[in-house]
Amino acid sequence: MEVYLVGGAVRDALLGRPVTERDWVVVGATPETLLSQGYKPVGQDFPVFLHPDTAEEYALARTERKSGHGYHGFICDATPAITLEEDLLRRDLTINAMAQRPDGSIVDPYGGLADLENRVLRHVSAAFGEDPLRVLRVARFAARYAPLGFTIAPETLALMQQMTRDGEISHLTPERVWQETRKALAEDTPAVYFEALRACGALAVLFPELNALFGVPQRAEFHPEIDTGRHVMMCLEQAVRLGANPRTRFAVLLHDLGKGITPPDMLPRHIGHEHHGVPLVQALCHRYKVPKDYQQLAEIVCKHHLEAHRAVQLQGRTLWLKLRDLDALRRPERFAEFLQACEADARGRLGFEDRDYPQRAYFTQALAVAAAVGPQDLPHRETLHGKALGDALEQARIHALNRFRQEHHENSTRLCED
């Protein structure tokens, strides 16, 4: 039998990127051959085995034949007669359809090396159109490699558009859509993922709430970029710049969904959009079975981001109520993610990319002030119990926040005068 290193390990090594995992293809063997050598079977749909020492995946060379809709609708053939070139032909992109021999030389039957050099994401064959998951994968690769100058080949984008028109995208399971989307959110340029889906029409099918934002105007004095969809993509870019994790990036992505349903006669104003957007966030998260922590953060960012922008203007009592609504005392880490998402929103506007966002520090300090007040600070603590204790503690925290607010404004005035 012959063994070749294939796929992403070959691609990333040629690009000079770290190789995180290695996959192998085995030509001229049967499952019994590998089992006799101690390999452990793990593949359900086709023969894949784990190496007895390295636990790396070894798959028998195979071909696939379309038998139904979606990415499960295939019949697999993995006989010893299948050649390496036949196995590589079934892969999605030319840059993923290369193999490396044991001596280090590259097998490149479909032009992957040239496409790497020219920074092109191009499908290998017409078989690409048989698997709708590949539309998401190409969009995700575009998000990963855009900083290196990669773009989707026009003919590949045209094929992705045709697949969308043919309804193949609708056969994707919610779990796979979310899996690819979460991976895309972790890439260097996640906005490119959603822009690629929009370019092929898949965004309207999979994320109609997001697609509806493009072309919706906003007030130019607050949003010089005008277009709401563009604003959200700019916010996502800023979230990456601020070092946000995928959960926070997801919240940023959904924070303005309410603007997509603003009545036309109200435009370009979006009164109440932060509240109107919450049911849309919930519906999208339910549709794709989004993890609870992702959904919760997305909901509070959608509902409360405008209040964060106005934090310095809030009275002590209102400031406390917002901290309470956000469960900031019990969930300080999530509160920090909320503020980071709000900063990404404030910076995700044309000409505002490098503006300071003092509200983040102000709200963080307010939380520290409120958290520092405990039962031990209350007069006559020993006489307070139950609701009376809770009410007294709340009033003490409001008093501390009012004092904090006053000192902050006095210091700000003094700095201006100096």
N, C-alpha and C positions, 0 to 999 in steps of 0.2 A: 504494500500500500504506500501511497505518497501523501505527505502531510504538508500543508501550506498555511502560513499566517495570512489572514484575510481581513478585509473591512476596515473599521475605524483605526485599528492599530497601525496598519500600513499607511493609511491616509495621514494620520496625525504625526507619525514619525517623519514622513516626507515634508510636512509643513513645519517641522521643528517644534511641535506642541507636545506636551507631556502625554504619554500613553498610559491610561489608567487601567485598561483591561485588554486582554488579548483573546481573540477568537481564531479557531483553526478549522480548516476543512480537510476532510480525509477522502482521498480518491482511491478507488479500487479495493474497497473493503466492504464487509458486511457487518451488521450489528454483532453477530457471533464473534467476528474477529476481534472487535474492541472489547467485548465482554470477556473473552478469553485472556486478555491482557490486563484485566483488572479495572477497566473503565466502568463508571457507574451511569446507567441510563437516566436521563431527566426529561427528555423531550416527549411531549404528548402528541403533537401534531406531526412531527417528523423526527428522525433519529438524531438526538443530541446526547453526548456523553461527557462526563466530567473526568478529567485526567486523574489517575489514582494518587499522584503526588502533588501536582500543582493546583488541582481543582479547576483548571481552565476548561472552557467549553470546546469540544471537538464535535463537529457535525459532519455526517456523511454528505458527500456531494449529492446534490439533488436537483431535480427540475420540478416545476409546478404547473398545473393546468387548472384554469378557471372552471369552477363548477357551480358557483352561486354568487350572491351578492356579499359585499363586505370583505374584510380581510381574513375571514375564516373560510371563505368559499373557494378552497383550492384542493386539488388532489395532488399528492406528493409522490414522486418516483425517486427512490434512493438506491438504485441497483449499482453494483460495482462497475457497470459499463458507463455510467455518467462521467463525462470529462470535466476537468476544471473549468474550461471555457463555458460549458453548458451551465455549470453552477453559477459562475459569475454573471452570466447573461440575465439571470432572474433577479439580480439585485437592482436597487432603486437608481442610484446615481453612478456615473462613471468614476467619480473619485472614491466610491465605495466598492468598485468592481475590480480592484487590483488585488494581487496576491504576491506573497514573498516566498521564494524558495529557501530551503535551509542554508544555501550559500549566500543569501542576502540579495540575490538578483530579483528583479520585479517582473511579474507576469502582468501585462497590461493590454489585453485584447480589444478594449473598447475606448481607448483614448483618455483614460483617467489622468495620466501624467500631464498631457497637454492642457486638460481642463484645470488641473491644479495650478499650472503655471499661468494660465489665462484668467484664473479666479472665476470659474464658471461652474454653476450647479446645473448639470445636464442629465436627463434620464438616459438609461442605457438602451432601452428598447420600448416598443409599444406595450409590452407587458406591464409597464409602469401603471397604465391606465386601469388595470384590473384590481388594484389594491388602494382604496381610498385613504388608508392610513398614511400612504406615502405623500399625500398632499400636506398633511400636518408635519411630517418628517422633513420635507423640503423647506417648509416655512421655518421650522426650528433650526435647521442647518443654516438657513439664511440669517437668522438671528445670531447664531454662534459665530459665523465667519464673515459677517458684514464688516467688522473692523479690519479684516485683512483684504477687503476690496471685493469679496465674492458677491455675485449677483445671479439671479435665476435666468437661465437661457430662455430666450423668447419662445422657442418651440416647446420647452418644458412648461412654461407658464400657460401657453395656449392649451396644452394637454390637461393641465390642472383645471383650467376654465371649462373645458369640455366635460371633464369628470363631474364637475359641479352641476353643469347643465343637465347631465344624464342622471342626476339624482344619487350618484354613488356615495356622496358625502353623508347623506341622511342615514346610511347603513352603519355608520360608526357607532360603537357603543359609548355611553356616557363615560365609562371608566377609562377608555383609551383616549377620548378627547381630553379629559382632565389630566391624564398622565402626561400626554405630550405638552399640554398647555403649562402645567407646573414646571416641567423641564425647561420650556421656553422662557418662563419667567426668571429662571436662574441664569440665563445666558447673558452675554455682555451687552447685547442690544435687543432686549425683548420686544421693543416697539416694532422692530422689523418683522417679527413673527406675525403680529396682527395686521401689519400693512401688507404682507405677502398674502395672507388669507383674504384680505379685502380685495387685493388685485385679481385674485382668481374667482371671487364671488362666494368663497366658503364662509367668510365672516358673516354674511347675511343669513346663511343657513344655520351656522353653529352658535353665533353670538349676535342675534338680531338687535339686542339692546345696545350693544357697542356700535354696530353698523349704523344705527339710527342717529348717532351723534354727528356723523360726518355731513357737512353741509348745513348744520344748525348754527345760526349766528349768535354771537354774544356781544355785549356792549364794548365798543372799541376802546373806550377810555380805561376799562379794566382788563380787557383782553385784546391787545393789538393784533394778535393772530386771528381773531374773529371766529374761525371755525372751531366748534366744540370738539370734534374728533381730533383735530390737530392739537388742540390744547391737551387732551388726555394723553396723546402720544408724547408730547413734550413733558408732561408730568412724569410719565414712566421713565423717560430719559433722565430726568432730574432725580428720581428715586434711585436709579442705578448710580448716579454721580454721588449721592449721599450715602451710598453703601447699604441701602435697604435690603433686607432679606426677601425671598420670594413671597412670603405672606404679606408683607407690607406693600410690595409691588402690586400684588393682586388687589389690595384695598385701594391703592392709587388708581388702578385701572378702572374700577367700578364707581369711583366717588361721585361722578357727575351723571350717572345714568338717568336721573330725573330730568335732565335738560332735553333728553330725546323725546319726551312726551309733552313738552311745553306747548300749549295751544298757539297756533300761528299768529293770532291777533295780539299775543303778549310779547312776541319777539321784538327786539333781541333781549328783553328782560326774562329772567327765569325765577320768578317769585315762588318760594316754597320748594324749589327743586330738590333741596336736601332731604325733605320729607317724602316727596313723591318718588324719589329714587330707591328708598328702602325696600318696598315690595318687589321692585325689579331685581335688586341684589339678591333678595331671598329666593326669587323664582329661578334665577340663573344658578345659584348655588344648589338648589334642590334638584334642578335638571341634571347637573353633572356630579351630584353626590360629593360636593366639595367638603373637605374636612371642616369640622366645627370651628376650630380656631381660626381658620381662614375666613369663614363666613362671619363670625362675630366681629373680627377686626374690620372687615369690609363694611359691615352695617354701621358701626359707630363712626367710621371715617365719613361715610356717606351722610349720616344724620347730623354730625357735629362739626364738620370741618369749617363751616362759616363761623361758628362760635370760637374756634381756636384762633381764627384770623382776628377776631375782635376781643381777644382775651384781655388786653390792656385796658379796654374800655369798661369791662364788667365790674359792677359793684361787688363788695365782699360776699354778700349773700348769694348772688348769682354765680360768682366764681366757685363758691362751695358747692352749689347745686350741680354745676357742671362736673366738678371733680367726683361728686357722688354718683351722678348718672353714668359717668365713664368708669366707675368702679376703680378709680385710680389708686386709692389707698391699698386695696387688696391686690390689684393687678398693675403694679408700677411698670413692669416690663412691657405689657401691652400698651399702657399709656404712653410710654416712650415711643413705641412703634406708631401709635396714633399721631403723635406730634411730628414725627419724621415724615409721615404721609402728608400731613397738612403743609409742612414746609415744601415738599415736592410739588404740591398743588400751587402754592404761592409763587414758586420759582418757574413753574411750567408755563410761562407766558412770554411772548416775544418782547425782549428787552429787559425782562425781570430775572433772567437766569442767574445773575450774580448778585442779586439784591440780598441784603441781610434779612433774616426772619427772627426778630427779637422775641416774637410771641412764644417761640419754642422754649427759650430760656426762662421767660416770665412765667409760663404755665408750670414749668418744671420746679421753679422756685416756690410757686404758690402751693404745689403739692407738698414740698418739704415743710413749708410753714404749717400747713394743716396737719400733716402727719406728726409733727413735733408736739402737738397739743394732745395730752392724754388725760385720763381720769385723775391722775395725781396732781394735775394743775387746777382742778376745780376746788373752789372754796366749799367748805362743809361737805366734802366728798362722802364722809361716812353716813350722811343722812340721805344720800341719793341712791335710788335703786330703779331698775327696770326702765320704763319709758322716761321717767324724770331724769335719770342719769344720761340717757341718750340725747334728750333735748338739751340738757345743760352742756354736754360735750359739743353738740352741734353749734350752739350759740357761742361757745368759747372759740371754736374754730373760725366762725364767721367774724368774730371780733378780731382775731389774729390776722385774718386775711384783709380786713379793712385797714388795719394798722400797716400791714405789708404794702398794700396798695398805695396808701398815703405816703409812706416813705419812698416808694419807688417813684412816684410822681414828683416828690420834692427833690430827689436826687437827679431826676431827668431835667427838671427846671434849672437846677443849679449848674448842671453841665452845659446847658444851652446858654446860660448867662455868662459862664466862664469862657 
